[in-house]
Amino acid sequence: MADDAGRDECTPLPRRRFLARSLWAAVGTIAGTLAVIGLVPVVAPAFRKASSRLSPVGPVGGALEPGGPDLSIEGTPVLASFTGIVKDAAGQAERQETSVYVLNGGNGQFTVFDTRCTHLGCPVRWYQAVEQFICPCHGGAFDLEGKVVAGPPPRSLDRYQWEVQDGVLYAGLPLDAGSGS
Ligand code: FES
């Protein structure tokens, strides 16, 4: 070691020491690579969920419990909920239980509607008889796609990002306001 400090940079290492250092460098590289590969399956799922900010809504194959939201029903909005991310009065993100209507469009396609009317925020309700979301506050009405068909709401129902992972529907951040119009 001490003799290395004073040695001219151009002076070649003795062959045995060079081989030993090369061997240790190779062992270190292989060990590091194996450690990273071994951690990928453990770390990746958590990282993916954390980065995508998704929360479970429910299984797409049917209700978990009697009376629970059955997301396997196609063509009819189903009332459900998930833990959404909203901003508080100070603009800080916080998690909050969020009501949604989930429309299973078939072929693995879903629409996740915010239940709040886009007029003043009253909760809308789906009426199968007229096939509309109706707001009780001022008579706002929206069709199956969330588009305004009556009343004062200025835009379509808001929607959330969604994704199906391992048979479970997840929802995340709101899409652009009124993107369904
Ligand atoms: S809050 Fe829904 S129509 Fe006014």
Residues whose N, C-alpha, C, O or C-beta is under 5 A from the ligand:
A	BS01	FES	C117 H119 L120 G121 C122 C135 C137 H138 G139 G140 G151 P152 P153
